[in-house]
């Protein structure tokens, strides 16, 4: 018997991932909608095989795509589970959701749950332990202050459930796919940091950066610390922290490759872009307005007159 839960899945050319994702929720959740941004492979055919609704919406960034899906799709239920095509809902998390829906504590409007990240079909440690993907739509909105990541702002109490969602992208078996994707992320992350340092982009007023807050508030606090660290040094420190303190070394060669790429190489590329943009801004060969345009769909900023 299906449960009264809506599920939003984002896709574009995800034929290698979407089948496992839908198999973990189809026939269980009573309302599943895939928001596709123009797949040219078998993604839509696989969705049809699983009997789920699909709608098209052009992709600008993750934040705006989720916002559109949450607000424009005619959902059947207030409780909504947000998934990417490379996510799989574990049986344990499904049982947690079923129990939550039976109790339906009206004071709770969202739930954090464990995030298990896989790289090339093997789990890797040292990353964010929890994320917020299960929310009551009537009491949540998407934080509009992020350019690469996305966060949900819940109006009310947030609980925790022990079951996990697995993130495992089959496309990343081709390492060129992973590298190309992160090269795009690196430029966007560099622009975001520049815009934050120039006070063009600010953190959401609904999330308070604090070490002792919820996982999203703690992440913003840590990012502020990161922004204050010297370029080129911080990727080394982050690698040492994740690989040794967070025990990434326990994941063998796969863990070493992942942290060498994601924790060191990727962050190093971001720092190179930041240094380049700062030189260009100083020489007036690029403007903050041009960086905003390059970043794509972000809230319209208010520029101060002149720059030091």
N, C-alpha and C positions, 0 to 999 in steps of 0.2 A: 504494500500500500504506500502511495506517495505521501510526502509530507508537505504542509503548506509553506513552501519556501520558494522564493524567486532566486534565479541564478543568472548573473551577467557574465558573459565570456567575450573577450576581445580577440579578434583574429585578423591576420592578413598572411596568406600563403603559409598556413600552418598544418598542411596535410600530414606532416610527420608527428605532430603533437596532439591535434584536436581529438583524434579517436580515443586515446587513453583518458583525456580530460572528460569527454562526454560520457564515456563508459563509467566513470566514477560518480556521475550524478544523474544520468538519464534513467528514467523509471523510478527514481527515488525522489527527486525534487519535482514538484508538480508544475513549475513554471520556469522554463529555461529559454533565454534569448541570447543569441550570438550576434554581436555587433561587429560586422565585417567591414574592412576599409578597402575592399577591392581585390580580393584574392583571385589569382589567375591559375591556381593549381586545383587540387581536388577538395579543398577545404569545404566549400559549400555542399559538394556532393556527400561528403562524410557527415556533415550536419544533417542533411536530409535523411540519410540512412538511420540516424538516431532520432528522427522525428522532432527536432527542435526548431523553434522559430529563428529566422535570420533576418536582419535588417542591415541596410548599408548606411554608413556615415564616413565621410572622408576623414583621414587621420592627420591631425596636426601634432599632437603630443598625447601622452598617456593621461595626463590630468584632464585635458579638455574632452578626450574621448569618453572617459569614465563619467564626467559631469553630464555629457549629452546622454549617455546611456541611462543614467540614474533618473534624469529629469524628463526625457522625451519619450522613452519607451513606455507603453501602457502596461504596467506591471499588475499582477494579480494579488500580490502579497506585500506586506510592509517589510517583513524580514528579507534582506537581500544578501546573497553571498557573491562577492566579487572575485572573479578568476581570470587569469591569463590562460592562453591555450596550452601552455606548458605546465599547468598546475594539475595535480591529481589530489582529490579529496580522499583521505584515508578512511577505512571503516570505523576507526576509533572516533574520528571527528564527526562522522555522520551520526554515530550513536550519541555523541555529546549534543549535537544540534537537535536531535529528536527529543532528548530529555529536556533541553532548554525550551523547546516549543511547547512541550506538555506543561511545564511549570509557568512559562511566560511571565517572568517577573517584570511588571510594568515600569519599574524604576530603572531597569538596565536597558540601554539603547545600542550597545555594541559589545563585541567580545574580541579580545586578543586570543591568538592561539599560536602554537609553535610553527615555525617555518623551517622546513628541512630542505636545504639546497643541495642539488646534485650537479656535478660537472662531469660530462662525458660518462654518464650512467653510474657514477660513484658519488656517494655523499661526501661533502666537504664541511669541515667545522670552522669555527672562528667568525662566522657572519652573524647578522642580526638573529636573535633567538626567537623573536615573536613578531607578528604583524597583525594589523586590524583589517579583517576582510569580511566579517559578518556584522551587519549593521541593520538598525531599524531605519528605513529610508526617510520616514517623517521627521527624524531627529538627527540627521547627518547632512553634511555638505563636504565637498572636496575643497581642500586648502588650495587657494589659487596662487600661492607664493613660491611654488616649486617649478623648476624647469625640466628636471630629469626624473627625480623621484615623485611620488605623489603621497599625500597624507589625507586622512579623513578626519574631519572635525565633528565630534559627537556632542550634542547638546544634552548632557546628562551623564549618568554613571556608565562606566565601561567595566565589564567583567572579564574573566579569563576561562578558557576551556582547554583541557589538556591534549585533545586530539590534534594531529598535525595536518598541514597541507604540504605536499611535496612539490618542489619546483625542479623540473628536470627537462631541459630543452634538447630534443633529439637533433635539432639543426646544428648544435654545437659539437656534434661528433666530427663535423668538418670545422677544423680550427680556424680556417679563413673566415667562416661566418662569424665566429665569436670575435675575432680581431676587427673585422669590418664594422660590426655593431658597436664595439667599444671605442673605435676611432670617432664615430659619430657622437657618441655620448661624451667623449672627452672634450670636444670643442664646445658643446652645449654647457657642460659643467664649468668650464673655464669662464664662459660668458656669464653664467649665473654668479660665480664668485666675484667677478669684476663688478657686476651691477649691484651686488650686495655691499661691496666695499665702498662704492660711490653713492650709496643710499638711494639708488634708483629702485631697488627691489628690497622689500622688507619681509621678515617672517610674519606669518599670520598672527594677528592680535589675539586669536582664540587659543593659541598654543604657547605656553609659558616655558621658555628654555630653562630647564633645571635638571640636575643630576638625579634628584630624588622623585621626579615625576613619572608619568607613564612612558612606555618605550618611545613614542614619537617626541615627547618633550625632552627626553634624555638624548635622543638623536640630534635634535636641534642644538642642545647645549654642547654636545660633542663637536658638531660642525662649527660652531662659533670658536671653540678651542682650536680646531683644525685650521680655520682661516687665519688665526694669529700666529701659526707656526711658519718657519722659514721654508720657502720653496726648495724643492730638491732634497731637503733633509727629511721632511715629513713622510714621503713614501717609504723611506728606509725604516723609520720608526714604526710606521703602521705595519709593514711586513714583519718586523721583529715581534710586534705585539700579537698579531693574529697567528703567526706561524708557531711561535714558542709559548707565549702566555696563554693564548686561546687554544693551544694544542693542535694547530693545523698539521704539525709534523706527524701526528698519529695516522693521517690519511695517506701515508706513503708517497710514492712519486706523483700520483694524481693530485694530492694535496699540495705538493711542492710546485708543480706546474701551475695549478690554479692560483695560488697565492703569489707566485712570481709574476704571473700575468695580471691578475685582477687587482691585487693589493699594491704591487710595486710598479710594473710597467704602465698600467692604465693610469695610475695617479701621477706617474712621472710625465706622461704625455699631457695630462691636464696642466701640470705646472709649466711645461714648455709653452703651451698655448697662453697661459696667464702672463708669463713673462713677455711673450710676443705682443699681446694686446696692450700691456702696460707701456711698452716702448712706442707702439703705434699711437696710443692716446697722447703720450707726452709729445710726440712729434706732430700731432694733429693730422695724421694720415688716416685715422679712423675716429669716428665720434661715438659717444654713448648711444645716440639715436640709431646709428648703423648697427651697433651690437644688439640693441633691442630688436631691430628688424631681423637680424641674422638668427636670433633666438626663436623667432616664430611667435606663436600665439601665447602672449603673456598679458597680464592686466596692463592697461595703458598707464605708463608712469608719468610722474610729474617731475620735470627737470628743473633744477635750480639754475639761476643765471650765472654763467661763467664757471670756470674750474680753476683751482689753484695751480 
